[in-house]
């Protein structure tokens, strides 16, 4: 009888411990979702600002159709990737968008009237602030994703994670070219 009681107590403790692990994994998974949601909000805000910037630029940049179209296409790619929630697709689309924006700002240097336009300056500053906020949120997301991945891979959490199909989170990474400062001189052939 004593052996049965000890066995039941051990089983209850084991189940309680497994429940604590499961709840911790759920909390960390939800932290990753929240961090992604915070990035998503900023991507939507930037998505809404870009057409305004392009419209202001169109008024001045009549011969720069390719530059404007690249930004528009990249914006569309980011929106599609954002809606699917595919971190890998967002990585690629963000690279194209950042490159397009860098080229747009470099080309804008050729148009003194555009650079002096208050709407252009305000929109450029707003988008720049959103870019900074996205970078900050990306760091928070990656921290949460890394924490989840570590929990899923470590013992004994890996056992519970495997039983309940917890998937590793993908890190949101941009390569060095995507995060480097824009060399405006290169855009002008200097």
N, C-alpha and C positions, 0 to 999 in steps of 0.2 A: 504494500500500500504506500509506504514512504517513497519507494522508487517511482511509483506512478505519479505521486505529487511532485517530486523533483523533476520528472520528465515533463509534466504539464507546465510547471513554472518555467522551465527552460524553453519550452515551446512558446509560451506566452511572451517571454522576453525576446526570443528570436523574432517572432512575428511583430512585436512592438518596435524592435530595432529596424526591421525591414520597412515598416510603415514610416518611420522617421526618415529613412533614406529616401523612400519614394516621395514623401512630401518635400524634402529638400531638393530633389531632382525637379519636381514640378515647379517649385519656386524659382529655381535657376533658369529653367526653360521659359518661364513667364517673364523673367528679367530680360532674356534675350529678345523675346517678342516685343516687350515694351521699348527696349533700346532701338529695335528696328522700326517700330512705330514712330519714335521720335525723329529718326532719320527721314522716314517717309513724309512726315509733316513738312520738313524743310525742303525736301525734293519737290513736293507739290507747290510750296510757296515759290521756289525758284522757277518751276515749270510755268507758273502764272506770270512771273515777271519777265521772262525771256521774250515773249511776243511783243511786249511793250518796248523793250530795248531794240528789237529788230525793226519795229515800226518807226521808231525815232531815227534809226540808222538809215532806213530806206529813203527818208527824206533828203539825206545828204549824200549817200553812197550809191549813186545811180549805176556805177560801173562795177560794183563789187557784188554782183548777184551770187556768184559762187560761194563767197564767204558767208553770206546771209543764209543761203540754202544749206550749207554744211551745218551751221548752228541749228537751223530748224530741223534737219534730219536727225541730228544728234539728240536734240530735245525730245523728239518723238521716240527714239530708241530708249532713252532713259525712262520715259513714261511707260513704255511697254514693259521694260524690265522691272520697273518699280511695281507695276500692277500684278505681275506674276510672283513678285517676292523672291525671284531668283538672284541670289547675291552675286553669282558669277557673271550673269548678264548685266547686272548693275555695274559691276567693276568695269567691264568692257565699254558699256555705253557712257559711263562717267568719263572714261579716258577720251573718248571721241568728243564729248561735249566740252570738256576742259580745253582740249586742243582747239576746237572751233571757237570758243570764247577768247582764247589767247590770240588767235589769228584775227578775230573781229576787233579786239582792242588795239592790236598792232596796226591794222588797216585804218582804224579810226584816227590814229596819229596823223594820217595824211590829210585829214579834213579838219582844219582849225575851227570852222564854224560848228562842226559836230562836237568837238571837244569842249567848246564854249557853251554848248546848249545845256541849260539847267536840267532838263528832263533826262538827257543822256548821262550827265554826271550823277544825278540822283539815282537813276536806275543802275548804273554801273556800281555805285557805292552800295546799293541795296543787295545786288547780286553778289558782290564781293563779301559783304557781311554774311550772307547766306552760305557762301562757300566756306567761310571760316567756321560757322556754326555746324555745317555738315561734317567738316573735319573733326570738330570737337565731339560730335555725336558718334562719329565713326569709331573714335577711340573708346568711348563708353560701350558701344555695341561690341567691339572686339574684345574688350575686357570681359563682358558678360558671356560672350560666345566661348572664350577661352576657359572661363570658370566652369561652364557647362561641360565642355569637352574634357577637362581634367577630371571632373566628378564622374563622368561616364566611363572614363578609362581606368580609374583607380579602384582598387579592391577595398571594401566589398560592394561599393556602389555599382561597379560594373555588372555584378550579378543581377541586381534589381533593375538596372538600366536595360540589360539584355532581355530580362523577362517581360518588360513593358515597352520594348521597342523604342527606347529613347535614342534619337539620332543625333550625331554630332552637328554642331552649328558651323556653318561656313564663315570664315573670317572675311571681312570686307577690306580688300587690299587694293591699293593702287600702286602701280610700278613707279620707279624713280622718275621717269619721264612725265608721268601724270601729275606728280606732286612738286616737281621742280618749278622754280620761279621762271616766269616767261621771259625769254630773251628777245626783247622788242627789236634789237639791232639786227637779229637774224631775219626778221620779217621784212626789213627794209633792205636786205642784201648787204649789210655792213659787215 
